[in-house]
Amino acid sequence: NLDAVQCVSLSDSLRVDTLDFGVVKAGEVVERTFALLNESSSPVLIVTTDTSCGCLELDYAREPIAAGAKVAATLRFFSSGYNYFPPRAFYIVSSASLGPKKLVVTATME
């Protein structure tokens, strides 16, 4: 149910959303599912994603997101080798806006 998860608007590239994994034990692979929302009046395609580390990976729909629609996306954090995890930037580049959508990813390492 996408109404029960955090929603990230691809059209609003000025707002920075935070995705928090909570407490993570070093070595775990954890996932966080959220909704990608297309608030524009035309279909939106995710072009690419980019991050400041190789420890984050986004699983998302490869087909265009219809106008006004929400789709599920899952962010994975590969925590092996991390005793401390400073906030990381994760960028989603889409056809919805001129700039990338920035997410700040946080976790408390245990």
C-alpha positions in Angstrom: 0.0 0.0 0.0 1.8 3.2 -1.2 -0.4 5.4 1.0 1.4 4.0 4.1 4.9 4.8 3.0 6.9 8.0 2.6 6.2 9.8 -0.7 8.9 11.6 -2.7 7.8 14.0 -5.4 10.0 13.9 -8.5 8.6 17.2 -9.7 9.8 19.1 -6.6 13.6 19.3 -7.0 13.9 22.1 -4.6 12.8 20.1 -1.6 15.3 17.7 -0.1 13.7 14.6 1.4 15.4 12.4 4.0 15.2 8.6 4.0 16.3 7.2 7.4 17.2 3.5 7.7 17.2 3.8 11.5 19.5 1.5 13.5 21.6 -0.8 11.3 24.0 -3.5 12.3 27.3 -3.3 10.4 27.3 -5.9 7.6 23.5 -5.9 7.1 21.8 -5.2 3.8 18.7 -3.2 4.6 15.9 -1.9 2.5 13.6 1.1 2.6 10.5 1.2 0.3 9.0 4.5 -0.5 6.7 6.0 -3.2 7.9 8.1 -6.2 5.2 10.6 -7.1 4.7 12.2 -10.5 2.9 15.5 -9.8 3.3 16.7 -13.4 0.7 16.6 -16.2 2.8 14.2 -18.4 4.6 10.9 -17.9 8.0 11.1 -16.2 10.9 8.8 -16.9 13.8 8.2 -14.4 16.9 8.8 -16.4 19.6 7.8 -13.9 20.5 7.8 -10.3 23.8 8.9 -8.6 25.2 8.7 -5.1 28.4 9.6 -3.3 29.1 6.0 -2.3 28.7 2.5 -3.8 26.7 1.4 -0.8 23.3 2.6 -2.0 21.2 1.1 -4.8 17.7 2.1 -6.0 15.3 -0.4 -7.4 12.6 1.4 -9.4 10.2 1.0 -12.3 12.0 1.4 -15.6 8.9 2.5 -17.5 7.5 6.0 -17.4 5.4 7.0 -14.4 2.0 8.2 -15.5 0.8 11.8 -14.7 -0.4 11.9 -11.1 0.7 8.4 -10.4 2.8 6.9 -7.5 5.1 3.9 -8.0 7.1 1.9 -5.4 10.9 2.3 -5.2 13.2 0.4 -2.9 16.5 1.8 -1.6 19.1 -0.7 -0.4 22.0 0.1 1.9 24.9 -2.3 1.9 26.4 -1.5 5.3 29.4 -3.8 5.2 32.5 -1.9 6.4 30.6 0.9 8.0 31.0 1.6 11.7 29.7 5.2 11.2 27.4 6.3 8.4 27.4 10.1 7.8 24.4 11.5 5.8 24.8 10.6 2.1 23.3 12.3 -0.9 21.4 10.2 -3.4 20.2 11.9 -6.6 17.4 10.8 -8.9 17.6 12.4 -12.4 14.2 12.4 -14.2 12.5 14.1 -17.0 10.2 15.9 -14.4 12.6 18.8 -13.6 15.7 20.6 -14.7 17.7 19.5 -11.7 18.1 16.2 -9.9 15.9 15.2 -7.0 18.1 15.1 -3.9 17.5 12.6 -1.1 19.6 12.6 2.1 20.1 9.0 3.4 20.8 8.5 7.1 21.4 5.5 9.3 22.6 4.9 12.9 25.2 2.2 12.9 25.2 -0.3 15.7 
